[in-house]
Amino acid sequence: MRRAEIVAFLEARFPRSLAEEWDHSGLQVGDLSGPCRRVLVALDLEIKHLELLPQVDLVVTHHPLLFRPLSEIRVETPLGQKLKALFSADVALFSLHTPYDSAHGGLGEVLAGYLELKNAEPILPRGQLLKLVVFVPKGHEERVAQALFSAGAGKIGKYGHCSFRIEGTGTFLPEEGAKPFLGEIGREEHVKEIRLETIVPAERAERVVEAMLAAHPYEEVAYDLYPLSLRSSLHGLGRVGELSRPRMVSAVLGQFAENLGVSQPQIFVGPKDREIRRVAICGGSGGNLIPQAIAKRAELYITGEAGYHQLKEAEEAGLAVAVFGHAETERPFIRHIAGLLREAFPELEVVEG
């Protein structure tokens, strides 16, 4: 197995197209063409991990090791020691960071699962949507549509297989060397065609187009991809949803803390002696999502980090906020990613750091 296979698997689940503009996720150090027998999964590459590097081929972290431009690299600094150790051991380092935070099935869903939130949706949707338009000869549109849907197109909220179809007339003139599905060389054809439209998440566009071309009967397929200003409801920062039944704030916080492996929140503002139903969660630094949590009618917001003024805004708006710590709310990354890799690559040895 190659390192590139591991990275391709992770990027398929947590697409780099979801990265924030300021982020530097992806391959940070090393070469992905080499073999991979053992992987270290960690929140950050720390000094304590360096003794493990000679025994691993790939390091997968949540936070990037290289985040800001460097003017110098000095081996006596912690960063210099880490880079020297990576290169000396020929180990590659790959960071998931904000694509993992935003992706469907990433950190948001993991934390929402601690409270078994129902109808959970992103607090702040992320992910570009495209509109795909393809022209199909009448009678073949269903086959092409099903290929599109199977590849991930046509999803709007809780509805799948969404499309729009209208009949029209297509024209073409097969030239010398063509092998037309319909018509003859040198003769202009007028064919009844269906204009088929559907929605495609940008990160699935390549796979969707490949499936469409494989299912389409034409030798040359006429299609268009248009960027949309709408955001995908599939991905996004944080999650907001409903508890299965109304519960006291203190009970909700106790359940979340137990699943997170801590005793209690580091900071709490708002009343604990009331019943709530609607909860918003965002791991890491989520204080800037407090206005969106309020707009989504959350009664309790759980996050890893929030500033004084952000907490004051929440308190005055009647939103209870529990702050559990930046690293604490992102640490589930380690167990989650390690589990995914073990399931997908049984022969791979995965070390949790």
URKAKA-V7133 format. One record per residue. N is the residue number from 0. RES is the residue in one small letter. SS is DSSP state (@ for helix, = for strand, . for the rest). OMEGA is omega in radians with two decimals (999 if undefined). D_LAST is the distance of its C-alpha to the last C-alpha in whole Angstrom. Layout:
N & RES & SS & OMEGA & D_LAST
N & RES & SS & OMEGA & D_LAST
This chain:
0 & m & . & -3.12 & 22
1 & r & = & 3.09 & 21
2 & r & @ & -3.12 & 19
3 & a & @ & 3.12 & 21
4 & e & @ & 3.13 & 21
5 & i & @ & -3.12 & 18
6 & v & @ & 3.12 & 18
7 & a & @ & 3.10 & 22
8 & f & @ & -3.12 & 20
9 & l & @ & -3.14 & 18
10 & e & @ & 3.08 & 21
11 & a & @ & -3.14 & 23
12 & r & @ & -3.08 & 21
13 & f & . & -2.98 & 20
14 & p & . & 3.12 & 23
15 & r & @ & 3.10 & 23
16 & s & @ & 3.13 & 27
17 & l & @ & -3.10 & 25
18 & a & . & 3.03 & 24
19 & e & . & -3.08 & 25
20 & e & . & -3.07 & 28
21 & w & . & -3.02 & 26
22 & d & . & 3.08 & 23
23 & h & . & 3.11 & 21
24 & s & . & -3.13 & 19
25 & g & = & 3.12 & 19
26 & l & = & -3.10 & 19
27 & q & = & -3.07 & 18
28 & v & = & 2.93 & 18
29 & g & . & -3.00 & 19
30 & d & . & -3.12 & 21
31 & l & . & -3.08 & 21
32 & s & . & -3.08 & 24
33 & g & . & 3.13 & 22
34 & p & = & -3.14 & 21
35 & c & . & 3.12 & 17
36 & r & . & -3.08 & 16
37 & r & = & -3.10 & 13
38 & v & = & 3.01 & 10
39 & l & = & 3.09 & 7
40 & v & = & -3.09 & 6
41 & a & = & 3.06 & 5
42 & l & . & 3.06 & 8
43 & d & . & 2.94 & 9
44 & l & . & -3.09 & 9
45 & e & . & 3.13 & 9
46 & i & @ & -3.11 & 11
47 & k & @ & -3.13 & 9
48 & h & @ & -2.99 & 7
49 & l & @ & 3.12 & 11
50 & e & @ & 3.12 & 12
51 & l & @ & -2.98 & 10
52 & l & @ & 3.13 & 11
53 & p & @ & -3.12 & 15
54 & q & @ & -3.13 & 13
55 & v & . & 3.13 & 12
56 & d & . & -3.06 & 14
57 & l & = & 3.02 & 13
58 & v & = & 3.07 & 10
59 & v & = & 3.13 & 10
60 & t & = & 3.00 & 9
61 & h & . & -3.12 & 11
62 & h & . & 3.07 & 13
63 & p & . & 3.03 & 15
64 & l & . & 3.13 & 15
65 & l & . & -3.05 & 19
66 & f & . & -3.14 & 20
67 & r & . & 3.12 & 24
68 & p & . & -3.13 & 26
69 & l & . & 3.05 & 26
70 & s & . & 3.10 & 29
71 & e & . & 3.06 & 28
72 & i & . & -3.11 & 25
73 & r & . & -3.01 & 25
74 & v & . & 3.12 & 23
75 & e & . & 3.10 & 23
76 & t & . & 3.09 & 21
77 & p & @ & 3.13 & 18
78 & l & @ & 3.12 & 18
79 & g & @ & 3.11 & 20
80 & q & @ & -3.12 & 18
81 & k & @ & 3.14 & 15
82 & l & @ & 3.12 & 18
83 & k & @ & -3.12 & 19
84 & a & @ & 3.13 & 16
85 & l & @ & -3.12 & 16
86 & f & @ & -3.12 & 19
87 & s & @ & -3.11 & 20
88 & a & . & -3.10 & 18
89 & d & . & -3.14 & 19
90 & v & . & 3.08 & 15
91 & a & = & 3.09 & 16
92 & l & = & -3.10 & 14
93 & f & = & -3.11 & 14
94 & s & = & -3.12 & 14
95 & l & . & 3.06 & 15
96 & h & @ & -2.97 & 16
97 & t & @ & 2.99 & 20
98 & p & @ & 3.09 & 20
99 & y & @ & 3.13 & 18
100 & d & @ & -3.00 & 19
101 & s & @ & -2.97 & 23
102 & a & . & 2.97 & 23
103 & h & . & -3.08 & 24
104 & g & . & -3.14 & 21
105 & g & . & -3.02 & 19
106 & l & @ & -3.12 & 18
107 & g & @ & -3.14 & 21
108 & e & @ & 3.11 & 22
109 & v & @ & -3.12 & 19
110 & l & @ & 3.09 & 20
111 & a & @ & 3.12 & 23
112 & g & @ & 3.10 & 23
113 & y & @ & 3.12 & 22
114 & l & . & 3.14 & 25
115 & e & . & -3.12 & 27
116 & l & . & 3.13 & 29
117 & k & = & 3.10 & 32
118 & n & = & -3.11 & 33
119 & a & = & 3.12 & 30
120 & e & = & 3.13 & 30
121 & p & . & 3.01 & 29
122 & i & . & 3.12 & 30
123 & l & = & -3.08 & 30
124 & p & = & 3.09 & 31
125 & r & = & 3.08 & 29
126 & g & = & -3.12 & 30
127 & q & = & 3.03 & 33
128 & l & = & 3.08 & 36
129 & l & = & 2.97 & 38
130 & k & = & 3.09 & 42
131 & l & = & 3.07 & 43
132 & v & = & 3.13 & 46
133 & v & = & -3.11 & 48
134 & f & = & -2.99 & 51
135 & v & = & 3.08 & 52
136 & p & = & -3.09 & 55
137 & k & . & -3.11 & 57
138 & g & . & -3.13 & 56
139 & h & . & -3.04 & 52
140 & e & @ & -3.09 & 51
141 & e & @ & 3.12 & 49
142 & r & @ & 3.14 & 47
143 & v & @ & -3.13 & 46
144 & a & @ & -3.13 & 45
145 & q & @ & 3.08 & 43
146 & a & @ & 3.11 & 41
147 & l & @ & -3.11 & 40
148 & f & @ & -3.12 & 39
149 & s & @ & -3.13 & 37
150 & a & . & 3.07 & 35
151 & g & . & 3.11 & 34
152 & a & . & 2.98 & 37
153 & g & . & -3.12 & 39
154 & k & . & 3.07 & 37
155 & i & = & -3.10 & 38
156 & g & . & -3.14 & 37
157 & k & . & 3.14 & 37
158 & y & = & 3.07 & 40
159 & g & . & 3.11 & 39
160 & h & . & 3.13 & 42
161 & c & . & 3.11 & 43
162 & s & = & 3.01 & 46
163 & f & = & -3.07 & 49
164 & r & = & 3.09 & 52
165 & i & = & -3.08 & 55
166 & e & = & 3.08 & 58
167 & g & = & -3.12 & 59
168 & t & = & 3.07 & 61
169 & g & = & 3.11 & 59
170 & t & = & 3.04 & 61
171 & f & = & 3.12 & 60
172 & l & = & 3.13 & 62
173 & p & . & -3.14 & 61
174 & e & . & -3.09 & 62
175 & e & . & 3.14 & 63
176 & g & . & 3.11 & 60
177 & a & . & 3.06 & 58
178 & k & . & -3.00 & 57
179 & p & . & 3.02 & 58
180 & f & . & 3.09 & 57
181 & l & . & 3.03 & 60
182 & g & . & -3.07 & 63
183 & e & . & 3.09 & 65
184 & i & . & 3.07 & 65
185 & g & . & -3.11 & 67
186 & r & . & 3.13 & 67
187 & e & = & -3.11 & 66
188 & e & = & 3.01 & 64
189 & h & = & -2.99 & 64
190 & v & = & 3.02 & 61
191 & k & = & -3.12 & 60
192 & e & = & 3.08 & 57
193 & i & = & 2.98 & 54
194 & r & = & -3.08 & 52
195 & l & = & -3.14 & 49
196 & e & = & 3.07 & 46
197 & t & = & -3.12 & 43
198 & i & = & -3.13 & 40
199 & v & = & 2.97 & 37
200 & p & = & -3.04 & 33
201 & a & @ & -3.09 & 33
202 & e & @ & 3.12 & 30
203 & r & @ & -3.02 & 31
204 & a & @ & -3.10 & 35
205 & e & @ & -3.14 & 34
206 & r & @ & -3.14 & 34
207 & v & @ & -3.13 & 37
208 & v & @ & 3.11 & 39
209 & e & @ & 3.13 & 38
210 & a & @ & 3.13 & 39
211 & m & @ & -3.12 & 42
212 & l & @ & 3.14 & 44
213 & a & @ & -3.09 & 43
214 & a & @ & -3.05 & 45
215 & h & . & -3.10 & 48
216 & p & . & -3.05 & 51
217 & y & . & 3.03 & 52
218 & e & . & 3.06 & 52
219 & e & . & -3.03 & 51
220 & v & . & 3.07 & 49
221 & a & . & 3.11 & 50
222 & y & = & 3.13 & 47
223 & d & = & 3.00 & 46
224 & l & = & -3.11 & 42
225 & y & = & 3.03 & 43
226 & p & = & -3.14 & 40
227 & l & = & 3.08 & 40
228 & s & = & 3.10 & 40
229 & l & = & 3.07 & 38
230 & r & = & 3.12 & 35
231 & s & = & 3.06 & 33
232 & s & = & -3.12 & 32
233 & l & = & -3.07 & 30
234 & h & = & 3.05 & 27
235 & g & = & -3.14 & 27
236 & l & = & 3.10 & 25
237 & g & . & 3.05 & 25
238 & r & = & 3.06 & 26
239 & v & = & -3.10 & 30
240 & g & = & -3.03 & 31
241 & e & = & 2.94 & 33
242 & l & = & -3.13 & 32
243 & s & = & 3.10 & 34
244 & r & = & 3.09 & 37
245 & p & = & -3.12 & 37
246 & r & = & 3.09 & 35
247 & m & = & 3.13 & 35
248 & v & @ & -3.11 & 33
249 & s & @ & 3.13 & 31
250 & a & @ & 3.12 & 31
251 & v & @ & -3.14 & 29
252 & l & @ & 3.11 & 27
253 & g & @ & 3.12 & 26
254 & q & @ & -3.12 & 25
255 & f & @ & -3.13 & 22
256 & a & @ & 3.14 & 21
257 & e & @ & 3.13 & 21
258 & n & @ & -3.13 & 19
259 & l & @ & -3.14 & 17
260 & g & . & 3.09 & 16
261 & v & . & -3.08 & 18
262 & s & . & -3.07 & 22
263 & q & . & 3.08 & 23
264 & p & . & 3.10 & 24
265 & q & . & 3.13 & 24
266 & i & = & 3.03 & 27
267 & f & = & 3.01 & 29
268 & v & = & -3.14 & 33
269 & g & . & -3.11 & 35
270 & p & . & 3.07 & 37
271 & k & . & -3.03 & 35
272 & d & . & 3.07 & 38
273 & r & . & 3.10 & 39
274 & e & = & 3.11 & 38
275 & i & = & 3.11 & 36
276 & r & = & -3.00 & 35
277 & r & = & -3.03 & 34
278 & v & = & 3.03 & 30
279 & a & = & -3.10 & 28
280 & i & = & 2.99 & 25
281 & c & = & 3.12 & 23
282 & g & = & 3.12 & 19
283 & g & = & -3.12 & 18
284 & s & = & -3.04 & 22
285 & g & . & -3.11 & 24
286 & g & @ & -3.11 & 27
287 & n & @ & 3.11 & 29
288 & l & @ & -3.14 & 29
289 & i & @ & 3.09 & 31
290 & p & @ & 3.12 & 35
291 & q & @ & 3.10 & 34
292 & a & @ & 3.08 & 32
293 & i & @ & -3.14 & 36
294 & a & @ & 3.13 & 38
295 & k & . & 3.07 & 36
296 & r & . & 3.07 & 37
297 & a & . & 3.08 & 34
298 & e & . & 3.09 & 35
299 & l & = & 3.10 & 31
300 & y & = & 3.12 & 29
301 & i & = & -3.14 & 25
302 & t & = & -3.11 & 23
303 & g & = & -3.04 & 20
304 & e & = & 3.10 & 22
305 & a & . & -3.12 & 26
306 & g & . & -3.10 & 29
307 & y & @ & -3.07 & 32
308 & h & @ & 3.08 & 34
309 & q & @ & 3.11 & 32
310 & l & @ & 3.12 & 32
311 & k & @ & 3.09 & 36
312 & e & @ & 3.14 & 37
313 & a & @ & -3.11 & 35
314 & e & @ & -3.12 & 37
315 & e & @ & 3.10 & 40
316 & a & . & 3.12 & 40
317 & g & . & 3.13 & 39
318 & l & . & 3.04 & 35
319 & a & = & -3.12 & 33
320 & v & = & 3.05 & 30
321 & a & = & -3.13 & 27
322 & v & = & -3.04 & 24
323 & f & . & -3.13 & 21
324 & g & . & -3.09 & 19
325 & h & @ & -3.11 & 17
326 & a & @ & -3.10 & 13
327 & e & @ & -3.10 & 14
328 & t & @ & 3.08 & 16
329 & e & @ & -3.10 & 13
330 & r & . & 3.07 & 10
331 & p & @ & 3.06 & 12
332 & f & @ & -3.02 & 11
333 & i & @ & -3.11 & 7
334 & r & @ & -3.10 & 9
335 & h & @ & -3.11 & 12
336 & i & @ & 3.11 & 11
337 & a & @ & 3.12 & 10
338 & g & @ & 3.11 & 13
339 & l & @ & -3.12 & 15
340 & l & @ & 3.13 & 14
341 & r & @ & -3.14 & 15
342 & e & @ & -3.09 & 18
343 & a & @ & -3.07 & 19
344 & f & . & -3.07 & 19
345 & p & . & -3.10 & 19
346 & e & . & -3.10 & 19
347 & l & . & 3.04 & 16
348 & e & = & -3.09 & 13
349 & v & = & 3.13 & 10
350 & v & = & 3.11 & 6
351 & e & = & -3.12 & 4
352 & g & . & 999 & 0
